[in-house]
């Protein structure tokens, strides 16, 4: 008669052990699910860095100099611009709603300000055919009088005339001065306006259009400067 209670006790203990194990497994599963959820949230909450753009590598090979076509030394001043353009934001205008408002793309940036990018490309291009100096480098010219080029960047944005149609617009004013011990003398002044169609109605399309418009503006400036030797 005493064996029956012992069997019941053993069965009860086994049932308790199974219940404990099931509880442990359940807690482990819940903890694993919580870890996965936290890991998933950390991935989803990771901030997206804006894409960074510039004008590309520039000239890939030097241009052979033309005999007898030596150009005077040119000092390229820092490009001036309005405060609204003095940032690395990629800007656009919706001219069909409010042409007076500059809007920034949230996930796109220039590597430098547009004024700095434009000056860099100008220096690279003009420097292939003449000596280009920065302000303060006058001692490098050997005391010879040269020319001074000043640029004011007035517009640098992607213009949307319709939701799916836009262009990159670059407008600048160039002033060329002749430097001499007696002072600077005005040689000429020119306003350059360059537009290029955007291939897509987004930041990458605007960046390409603005880069192409900037290249066109630089080429026009180079031709204009060539008349003063």
DAZIKA-V201728 format. One record per pair of residues at least 4 apart in sequence whose C-alpha atoms are under 6 Angstrom apart, sorted by the first residue. I is the first residue (numbers start at 1). GAP is how many residues later the second one is. D is the distance in Angstrom with one decimal. If there is no record, write none. Layout:
# DAZIKA-V201728
[[I GAP D] [I GAP D]]
This chain:
# DAZIKA-V201728
[[36 4 6.0] [41 4 5.9] [50 57 4.1] [50 58 4.9] [51 57 4.8] [52 57 4.8] [52 58 5.4] [52 59 5.8] [53 57 4.8] [53 58 5.7] [54 56 5.8] [54 57 5.6] [55 156 5.6] [71 59 5.6] [71 158 5.4] [72 74 5.9] [73 58 5.1] [73 73 5.0] [74 58 4.9] [74 72 5.9] [74 73 4.8] [74 74 5.7] [75 57 5.7] [75 58 4.6] [75 59 5.5] [75 73 4.7] [76 58 5.5] [76 73 5.1] [77 58 5.9] [77 73 5.4] [79 36 5.5] [79 72 5.0] [79 73 5.8] [80 72 4.7] [81 71 5.6] [81 72 4.9] [86 27 6.0] [87 26 5.1] [88 21 5.4] [88 22 4.8] [88 24 5.7] [88 25 4.7] [89 15 6.0] [89 20 5.0] [90 14 5.7] [90 15 5.8] [90 19 5.5] [91 12 5.4] [91 13 4.5] [91 66 5.2] [92 10 5.8] [92 11 5.3] [92 65 5.0] [92 66 4.3] [92 67 5.8] [93 6 5.8] [93 9 5.3] [93 66 5.0] [94 4 5.8] [94 5 5.7] [94 66 4.9] [95 4 3.9] [95 65 5.8] [95 66 5.4] [96 65 5.5] [114 4 6.0] [122 4 5.9] [123 4 5.5] [127 4 5.7] [127 5 5.5] [133 4 5.9] [145 34 5.6] [145 35 5.4] [146 33 5.4] [147 30 5.6] [147 31 4.6] [147 32 5.6] [148 28 5.7] [148 29 5.0] [149 26 5.8] [149 27 4.7] [150 24 5.8] [150 25 5.1] [151 22 5.7] [151 23 4.7] [152 20 5.5] [152 21 5.1] [153 19 4.4] [154 17 5.5] [154 18 5.2] [155 15 5.4] [155 16 4.9] [156 13 5.7] [156 14 4.8] [157 11 5.9] [157 12 5.6] [158 9 5.6] [158 10 4.5] [158 48 5.5] [159 7 5.2] [159 8 5.3] [160 5 5.8] [160 6 4.2] [161 4 5.9] [161 5 5.8] [164 37 5.4] [166 32 5.6] [167 29 5.4] [167 30 4.2] [167 31 5.0] [168 27 5.4] [168 28 5.3] [168 38 6.0] [168 41 4.7] [168 42 4.5] [169 25 6.0] [169 26 4.6] [170 23 5.9] [170 24 5.3] [171 21 5.7] [171 22 4.5] [172 19 5.8] [172 20 5.4] [173 17 5.8] [173 18 4.4] [174 15 5.6] [174 16 5.2] [175 14 4.4] [176 11 5.5] [176 12 5.4] [177 7 5.9] [177 8 5.4] [177 9 4.6] [177 10 5.3] [178 6 5.4] [178 7 5.0] [179 5 4.6] [180 4 6.0] [194 19 5.1] [194 23 5.8] [195 18 5.2] [196 13 5.2] [196 17 5.4] [197 12 5.9] [198 7 5.0] [198 8 5.7] [198 11 4.9] [199 6 5.2] [200 5 4.5] [210 4 6.0]]
